[in-house]
Amino acid sequence: MDTLIAEIVTVLEKRASPRAAHAGSRFDKNPDYIAYGLYASEVRGLIRGFRSRFVRLSPDQKLSLAERLYRAGIGELASVATYLIASCRDGLSPRDFGRLDRCLDHFHGWGTTDDFSVSVLGPLLRRHPAATIRLLTRWNRSRNRWKRRASVVAFARKIGASGRFTDEALRLCDRLIWDRDDLVQKGVGWALKDSMRGNRRKVYQYVQRLRPLGAPATITLYAMRDLRGRERSRLLELRAARRPG
């Protein structure tokens, strides 16, 4: 395992771009974000180069390797870690949730969080809905901003569009409406936008209630991104009152 990690790091160091890494840190809006500065296509190429080595690993070895890569706190290594977990996600069960929870303790950016949420949490919701929702409910109240973001971004993309988890998505989004973290708010908005694709009426009515309450525009405007014409205008016309207190 040590040799494999060293080889991955060697490849990354050879391709590193400090200038791109600095730009990525500014884009991520997180001073703690560290990266080698590779483009996403370059990271995918790196993964392809090691794929024959990865497929020989057992699911337990993949999880152990992923934990170590996340602990490094470097963006590209986190991308490799998420790939490893996603590659064995069909074999994951609630018994592995403690390890997943520990992984998120070492996240340092919204890109890592969103990749993990879509690639790992989304499929887990389909396979183990009750246990995964319990995990997301715990994360929803975490002090860790990335766990809070993940607790709602898990309902984005195909999960939101399926309409299967609309009630759970709204419940967890509702608990983060007044979260002060901009990146958590944007995660809520994204989850609402995609959930509206799965249950337009229910999510639209929910956003309709949020506007007069003075909910952050970061959330409501993001949730409205797919809307056009009169549907969008009706929401924009609602006066966003200042939140009491």
N, C-alpha and C positions, 0 to 999 in steps of 0.2 A: 504493500500500500504506500509506504514512504517513497519507494522508487517511482511509482506511478504519479504521485503528487509532484515530485521533483521534476519529472519530465514535462508535466503540464505547465508548471511554473516556468521552466526553461523556454518553452515555446512562447509563452506570453511575454516574457521579458525580451525576447528577440524581436517581437513585433510591437513592443510598447511604444506609445506616442504620448509623451507628457503633455503636449499642447492639447491633444484631443481629450486627455483625461481631465485636464483643468476645465475645459469647456463643458464636459459632461457633468462635472461636479456643480458648476453654476446652473446648468439646466435642471439638475436634480433638486436644486434648492436645499441642499443638505451638506453642510461643511464636513460632516463625518464620512461622506461618500468617498471611497477610494477606488480607483480603477487604473488599468493599464492603458486605457484609451483605444481599445480595439472597437471597430464597427461590429454591429450585430452579425453581419455576414461573415466576418472574420472569426467570430466566436463559433458560429455554426460550422465553419470549415475546420476549426480546431477539434470540435466534437466529432466530426466525421473522421478525422485522422486517428482518433483514439477509440472509435466505436468498436473495432474488433477486440480491443482490450476490455472495454466496458461490458460487452455481451458475455464475457467469460466469468464475470462476477456474479455471485449469488445475490438475491434481493437483500439479505442482511449485510453483505459486504458493500452493496451500493448505498444503503442507508448510512453505514458507518463512514464511508468515504464522503458522502454528501455532508454529513455533520462536520467533518474536519474541514471541508472546503468552505462551508458557510462561516465557520469560526475564524477563518482568515480575514473576513471582512472586506473582501475585494470583489468588485462587481462581476468581473468575468468568471472568477472562480465560483461565485454564487450561481451564475448561469449554468455552468457545468453541473453544479450540485442539483439544481432543479431538474435538469435533463435526466440525471441519474434516478431521481425519485420518480419522475414521470414515467420513466421506462419500465418501472416495476409497480406502477400504481394499481394495476388490476389485482395484484397480490397483497396490497395493503389492507389492513383491517384496523378496527379500533384499538387493537393491542399495540399498534405502532404510533398512536396519536401522541403519546408522551414524547417520543423521539421527534415527531414533527413540531411539537410545541417547543422543544429545546432548540430546534433549528431556527425558529423565528426569533429567538432571543439574540441571534447574531445577524439579523437583517439590518442593512444600512441604507436602503433606498426604496423608492416606490416601484422602480422597474423590477427589482427582485421580487418584491411583494406581489405585484400584479401577475408576473410570470408564474409564480408559485400558485397563486389563487386560481388562475384559469387552467393551468396544466395539471395541477394536483388536487386542489380542493373541489373544483367543479366535478371531475369524475368521481371523487369520494362521495359527494352529495348524491349522486345517482346510485351508487352501489351501497352506501351505508348512510341513508338520509338521517335517521334519528340520532345516531352517534355523532355524525359530523355536525349537525345543528347544535348539539350540546357543546361540542368543542368551540364552534363559532360564537355561541352565546357567552362562553367564558372569555374568549378573546375580545368580545365586544366591550367589556368593561376593564380591559387590561390597561395598565399604565404605559405599555409598549404601543407606540403610535402605529407600528406596522401590523401588530396583531389586530388593533381596532380597524385599520383599513382593510385587512384581509377578511375580517368578519363580514364585510358587506360586498367587497369586490368578488368574493366567491360566487355571488349571484349575478355577475355580469355575463356578457357574451351569451353562449348557448343556453346556460342555465336560466338566465333571465328571460330569454326569448321563448323558452319552453312553457312558461306559465305554471310550471309544476310547484314552484316554491315561492310564489308571490307573497303569500301571507307571512312566511318566515322572513323574507327579504324586507318587507315593510316593517315588521316588528323590530328587526335589528337596525335598520336605517333610522327608525324613529328614536331609538335610544342614543343616536349620535348626531341628531339634528343640531344640537347646540355645542357640539365639540368645537373647541377653539383652534384645533389644528387644521390648517388649510388643506393639507394633503389627505386628511381623513374626510373632510367635507367633500373634496372632489371625488373620493371613493364612493361616498354616499350618493352623489349626483350621478355617477356612472351606473351604479347599481339600479337606481330608479329609472334612468333612461332605458336601460336594456330590459328591465322588468316590465316597462310599459309596452314593450313589443310583445310580451307574453300575455299581459292582461291590461289592455289599454284603459278600459273604463275604470278599474279599481285604482290603478296607479295615478291616472290623470286626476281623479277625485282627491286622492291623497295630496298631490302637489297643489291642487286647487285650495286645499285647506291650509297648506303651509304658507302660501304667499301672504295672506292677511295677517298671519302671526308674526311676520317679520323674520322668517327663517332666512339664513344666509343666501344671498343671491348666487354664491358659489355653488350651492346645492341646487336651487330651483332652476337656474338658467341652464345648468348642465343637464338636468333631468328633462328639459324641454327641447333639447337639441334636435330631436327627430320630428318635432311638431312643425306644421306649416299652416298658413292661412288662419282661418277663424279660431281654430283650436288654440293656436299659439297666442293670438291676439287677446283672447278672453283671459288667459292667464296673465299676460303682461299688463292688462288693464286693471288687474286687482292691485289695490294699493298695498304696498308692503309696509306695514306699520312697524315702528320701532319696538323691539321686544321690551316689555315692562321690566324695570329694574336694571 
